[in-house]
Amino acid sequence: MAESEEELKSLLMKVKEESEKVGLKLNIQKTKIMATGPTTSWEIDAETVETVSDFIFGGSKITADGDCSHEIKRCLLLGSKVMTNLDSILKSRDITLPTKV
């Protein structure tokens, strides 16, 4: 994360340089950037870096416009899916109440 486009470019180049020192290569096809404001297209070693409007970071959906309604819906759907998967266990008469809790 960076405060400005120049700072982000500097950080990305630093990651690339430090990775190369230990024999790793930065895969530009897998590298993506997201900005909250207007961005210009980026190129590193004549390869264009993809710009995205949202991504999953630390299990949460981050969007360029800061809208969290998608994240709330995603969490509710995940919770609903888990409860659906647990339904047969919670309704089972073969499993005791202390085990369920």
C-alpha positions as CSV (number, residue, x, y, z in Angstrom):
1,M,0.0,0.0,0.0
2,A,1.2,3.5,-0.8
3,E,0.1,7.1,-0.5
4,S,0.9,8.0,-4.1
5,E,1.5,6.5,-7.5
6,E,5.2,7.3,-7.4
7,E,5.6,5.7,-4.0
8,L,3.8,2.5,-5.2
9,K,6.1,2.4,-8.3
10,S,9.1,2.8,-6.1
11,L,7.9,0.0,-3.7
12,L,7.1,-2.3,-6.6
13,M,10.6,-1.8,-8.1
14,K,12.2,-2.4,-4.7
15,V,10.3,-5.7,-4.4
16,K,11.4,-6.7,-7.9
17,E,15.1,-5.8,-7.2
18,E,15.2,-7.5,-3.8
19,S,13.5,-10.6,-5.3
20,E,16.1,-10.8,-8.0
21,K,18.9,-10.7,-5.4
22,V,17.7,-14.0,-4.0
23,G,16.9,-15.6,-7.4
24,L,13.2,-14.9,-7.6
25,K,11.4,-13.2,-10.5
26,L,8.4,-10.9,-10.2
27,N,5.6,-12.4,-12.3
28,I,4.0,-9.3,-14.0
29,Q,1.1,-11.4,-15.3
30,K,0.0,-12.1,-11.7
31,T,0.8,-8.6,-10.4
32,K,-2.2,-6.3,-10.2
33,I,-2.7,-2.7,-8.9
34,M,-5.8,-0.9,-7.5
35,A,-6.2,2.8,-6.9
36,T,-8.9,4.9,-5.4
37,G,-8.3,7.6,-8.0
38,P,-7.5,7.8,-11.7
39,T,-4.5,5.8,-12.8
40,T,-2.3,5.7,-15.8
41,S,-1.3,2.4,-17.3
42,W,1.8,0.9,-15.8
43,E,4.6,-0.9,-17.5
44,I,7.5,-2.8,-15.9
45,D,10.1,-4.3,-18.2
46,A,7.9,-3.5,-21.2
47,E,5.0,-5.6,-19.6
48,T,1.7,-3.9,-18.7
49,V,0.6,-4.3,-15.0
50,E,-3.2,-5.0,-14.8
51,T,-5.4,-2.5,-13.0
52,V,-8.3,-3.9,-11.0
53,S,-11.4,-2.3,-9.3
54,D,-11.5,-4.8,-6.4
55,F,-9.7,-7.8,-4.9
56,I,-9.7,-10.1,-1.8
57,F,-7.2,-9.1,0.8
58,G,-7.0,-10.9,4.1
59,G,-10.3,-12.6,3.5
60,S,-12.1,-9.3,2.8
61,K,-13.2,-7.8,-0.4
62,I,-11.6,-4.4,-1.0
63,T,-13.0,-2.1,-3.7
64,A,-11.6,1.0,-5.3
65,D,-14.7,3.1,-4.4
66,G,-14.7,1.9,-0.7
67,D,-18.2,0.3,-1.0
68,C,-18.5,-2.4,1.6
69,S,-22.0,-3.6,0.7
70,H,-20.5,-6.4,-1.5
71,E,-18.4,-7.5,1.5
72,I,-21.4,-7.6,3.8
73,K,-23.4,-9.7,1.3
74,R,-20.4,-12.0,0.8
75,C,-20.1,-12.6,4.5
76,L,-23.8,-13.3,4.9
77,L,-23.7,-15.8,2.0
78,L,-20.7,-17.5,3.5
79,G,-22.4,-17.7,6.9
80,S,-25.6,-19.1,5.2
81,K,-23.6,-21.7,3.4
82,V,-21.9,-22.8,6.6
83,M,-25.2,-23.1,8.4
84,T,-26.7,-25.1,5.5
85,N,-23.7,-27.5,5.8
86,L,-24.2,-27.8,9.5
87,D,-28.0,-28.3,9.2
88,S,-27.9,-32.1,9.2
89,I,-25.6,-32.2,12.2
90,L,-27.7,-29.8,14.2
91,K,-30.9,-31.7,13.5
92,S,-29.4,-35.1,14.1
93,R,-30.8,-37.0,17.1
94,D,-27.8,-39.2,17.1
95,I,-25.5,-36.4,18.3
96,T,-25.9,-35.2,21.9
97,L,-26.6,-31.5,22.7
98,P,-23.2,-31.0,24.5
99,T,-21.4,-32.2,21.4
100,K,-23.4,-29.8,19.2
101,V,-22.6,-26.8,21.4
